[in-house]
Amino acid sequence: MSSKPKISIQDLTKVFYKKDNSVTALENISLNIEDGEFVCLVGPSGCGKTTLLRILAGLENQSSGEFTIEPGDEDRPSQSMVFQERGILPWMTVEENVAFGLEMRHLPKAIVKERTAYFLNKVGLGKFAKMYPNELSGGMKQRVSIARAFANDPEILLMDEPFGALDEQNKYILQEELLSIWSETKKTVLFITHSIDEALYLSDRVLLMSAQPGKIVAEMKIDLPRPRKLEDFRSNPEMASKFLAIWRHLQVEVQGSRL
């Protein structure tokens, strides 16, 4: 097993240019994420969280600095990205959406069928395999996105507020399902959220970002044993203290960005 971090980012900066103006979205981001680690990014709106994920996903180019994703099995994709919405293809069935990445890799049909069925059942959508996205609720669509990402067996998962648009009950159900699948696969996960509760509940480590230009300004290790229960997490005094610390950080950054 490699001793190198799964994701290593060094002095990464992203500047957007428009006519005569420039906006620095990210500035000198340096960060290591270990293999199998679940890391949440928390910061005020507009601080560059999504831009960082898009760079790691190959959807944007950095302006300077570099990053590496430590390779594993050469037959596996380096990453899969799960968006808040818009992530599934409306002309494909649930089953076809989940199988899409596997089909693109030209894997044997038997493997595609097996993995697709396995992860559909893991997210509770086995009975809905032949349905189309317009027949699904928002929560079910996100289950499809999660099943597709895990089925494709990437080295890392990049998740951009995947539960942000859901009601509290569906959000918690999907958080539980995500942690259940993650505990089996031990994927490396970088997860964006605006929810402090969600960050503390899901992650091994929470990274706090500043207002624009986005920088990593602090980190918190979350030492709660796994598997976790929401009621245990909410009654834990240490987690209550961490919640307040993150809340105060966000308040300071939002207020500072308005000055």
C-alpha positions in Angstrom: 0.0 0.0 0.0 1.3 3.5 -0.9 2.3 5.8 1.9 1.5 8.8 -0.2 -1.7 10.8 0.3 -4.5 9.9 -2.1 -5.0 13.6 -3.0 -2.2 16.1 -2.7 -2.7 19.7 -3.6 0.2 22.3 -3.6 -0.2 26.0 -3.8 -3.2 25.8 -6.0 -4.7 29.1 -7.2 -7.5 29.8 -9.6 -8.1 33.2 -11.2 -11.1 33.9 -13.4 -10.6 36.6 -16.1 -13.5 38.7 -17.6 -12.7 41.6 -19.9 -10.5 43.9 -17.9 -11.3 42.4 -14.5 -10.0 39.3 -12.7 -11.4 37.5 -9.7 -9.2 35.2 -7.5 -11.5 32.3 -6.5 -8.9 30.1 -4.8 -5.5 31.2 -3.4 -2.6 29.0 -2.4 -4.6 25.9 -1.5 -2.3 23.2 0.0 -3.9 20.1 1.2 -3.4 16.3 1.6 -6.2 13.8 1.9 -5.4 10.2 2.9 -6.6 7.1 1.1 -10.1 6.2 2.5 -10.5 9.5 4.3 -13.9 11.3 4.3 -13.2 15.0 4.3 -15.8 17.8 4.3 -15.2 21.3 3.0 -17.2 24.1 4.7 -17.1 27.8 3.9 -19.2 30.8 3.0 -21.0 30.9 -0.4 -18.7 32.0 -3.2 -15.5 30.9 -1.4 -14.4 28.5 -4.3 -15.4 25.1 -2.9 -17.1 24.0 -6.1 -14.3 25.4 -8.2 -11.8 23.3 -6.2 -13.9 20.1 -6.9 -14.2 21.0 -10.5 -10.4 21.4 -10.8 -9.9 18.0 -9.2 -12.5 16.5 -11.6 -10.8 17.9 -14.6 -13.6 20.3 -15.4 -11.6 23.4 -14.8 -7.9 24.2 -15.0 -6.0 25.8 -12.2 -4.1 29.1 -12.8 -1.1 28.0 -10.9 0.0 25.2 -8.4 -0.6 21.6 -8.9 -2.4 18.5 -7.6 -2.0 14.8 -7.8 -4.3 11.9 -7.3 -2.3 8.8 -6.4 -3.2 6.1 -8.9 -4.5 2.7 -7.8 -5.9 0.1 -10.1 -5.2 1.3 -13.7 -8.6 -0.1 -14.8 -10.5 2.2 -12.5 -11.4 5.9 -13.1 -9.5 8.4 -11.0 -12.7 10.2 -9.8 -16.5 10.5 -10.0 -18.4 13.6 -9.2 -21.8 13.8 -7.6 -23.7 17.1 -8.1 -26.5 18.6 -6.0 -28.8 18.1 -9.0 -28.6 17.8 -12.8 -26.4 14.7 -12.4 -28.5 12.0 -14.2 -29.5 11.7 -17.8 -33.3 12.2 -18.3 -33.5 9.9 -21.4 -32.1 6.9 -19.6 -33.8 4.7 -17.1 -32.6 4.4 -13.5 -30.7 1.2 -14.4 -29.1 2.7 -17.5 -28.0 5.8 -15.5 -26.3 3.7 -12.9 -24.7 1.5 -15.6 -23.5 4.4 -17.7 -20.0 4.8 -16.4 -19.4 1.0 -16.5 -20.7 0.9 -20.1 -18.4 3.7 -21.1 -15.5 1.7 -19.7 -16.5 -1.3 -21.9 -16.6 -3.7 -19.0 -18.1 -7.2 -19.6 -21.9 -7.2 -19.6 -22.1 -9.6 -16.7 -20.0 -7.3 -14.5 -22.0 -4.2 -15.5 -25.3 -6.0 -14.7 -24.0 -7.3 -11.3 -22.6 -4.0 -10.1 -25.6 -2.1 -11.3 -28.0 -4.4 -9.5 -25.9 -4.4 -6.3 -25.7 -0.6 -5.9 -29.3 -0.1 -7.0 -30.3 -2.4 -4.1 -27.9 -0.7 -1.7 -29.7 2.6 -2.2 -33.2 1.0 -2.2 -33.9 1.5 -5.9 -34.0 -2.1 -7.1 -37.7 -2.0 -7.7 -37.4 1.3 -9.7 -34.7 0.1 -12.2 -36.9 0.6 -15.3 -38.3 4.0 -14.3 -37.1 7.3 -15.8 -35.9 10.3 -13.8 -39.1 12.4 -14.4 -40.9 9.7 -12.5 -38.7 10.0 -9.4 -38.6 12.3 -6.4 -35.6 14.5 -5.7 -34.3 12.1 -3.1 -34.6 9.2 -5.5 -32.7 11.0 -8.2 -29.8 11.6 -5.7 -29.9 7.9 -4.8 -29.3 7.2 -8.6 -26.4 9.6 -8.6 -24.8 8.0 -5.6 -25.3 4.5 -6.9 -23.8 5.4 -10.3 -20.7 7.0 -8.6 -20.0 4.0 -6.4 -20.8 1.5 -9.1 -18.2 3.1 -11.4 -15.6 2.2 -8.6 -13.5 5.4 -8.8 -10.4 6.1 -6.9 -12.0 9.2 -5.3 -15.5 10.6 -4.9 -16.1 14.4 -5.3 -19.5 15.3 -3.9 -20.9 18.9 -4.4 -23.7 19.4 -1.8 -25.5 16.3 -3.0 -28.2 16.5 -0.3 -28.5 20.3 -0.2 -32.0 20.5 -1.9 -33.6 17.7 0.2 -35.8 17.9 3.2 -34.4 16.9 6.5 -35.8 13.4 6.6 -34.6 12.4 3.1 -31.3 14.1 3.8 -30.7 12.0 6.9 -31.7 8.8 5.1 -29.3 9.4 2.3 -26.5 10.4 4.7 -27.0 7.0 6.4 -26.9 5.2 3.1 -23.9 7.1 2.0 -22.0 6.2 5.1 -23.1 2.5 4.9 -21.7 2.2 1.3 -18.6 4.2 2.2 -17.9 1.9 5.2 -17.8 -1.0 2.8 -15.8 0.6 0.0 -13.6 3.0 1.9 -13.5 5.4 -1.0 -11.6 8.7 -0.5 -14.4 11.3 -0.4 -14.2 15.1 -0.6 -17.6 16.4 0.2 -18.9 20.0 0.0 -21.7 21.1 2.4 -23.2 24.2 3.8 -24.6 22.2 6.7 -22.5 22.1 9.8 -24.4 19.1 11.2 -23.8 17.2 8.0 -20.1 17.9 8.0 -19.7 16.8 11.6 -21.8 13.7 11.1 -20.2 12.4 8.0 -16.5 13.3 8.1 -13.2 12.3 9.5 -12.0 15.8 9.1 -13.7 19.2 8.4 -11.7 21.8 6.4 -12.8 25.4 6.9 -12.4 27.9 4.1 -12.2 31.7 4.1 -14.4 34.0 2.1 -13.1 34.8 -1.4 -10.4 34.3 -2.3 -10.9 30.9 -0.8 -8.1 29.5 1.4 -8.0 26.6 3.9 -7.7 28.4 7.2 -8.4 25.7 9.7 -9.2 22.0 10.1 -11.0 19.9 12.7 -10.6 16.2 13.3 -13.9 14.4 14.1 -13.1 11.5 16.4 -16.5 10.1 16.9 -16.5 6.3 16.5 -18.2 4.7 13.5 -20.8 3.7 12.8 -22.4 6.9 14.0 -26.0 7.6 15.1 -27.4 11.1 14.7 -28.8 11.1 18.2 -25.4 10.3 19.7 -23.7 12.9 17.6 -26.3 15.6 18.6 -26.0 14.8 22.3 -22.2 14.9 22.3 -20.7 18.0 24.1 -17.5 17.9 22.1 -19.6 18.0 18.8 -21.7 20.9 20.2 -18.4 22.8 20.8 -17.2 22.1 17.3 -20.5 23.1 15.9 -20.3 26.5 17.6 -16.7 27.0 16.5 -17.6 26.4 12.8 -20.7 28.6 13.2 -18.5 31.5 14.5 -16.0 30.9 11.7 -18.7 31.3 9.1 -20.1 34.4 10.8 -16.8 36.1 10.8 -16.0 35.2 7.2 -19.4 36.3 5.9 -19.3 39.6 7.9 -15.8 40.2 6.8 -16.7 39.7 3.1 -19.3 42.4 3.3 -16.9 45.1 4.6 
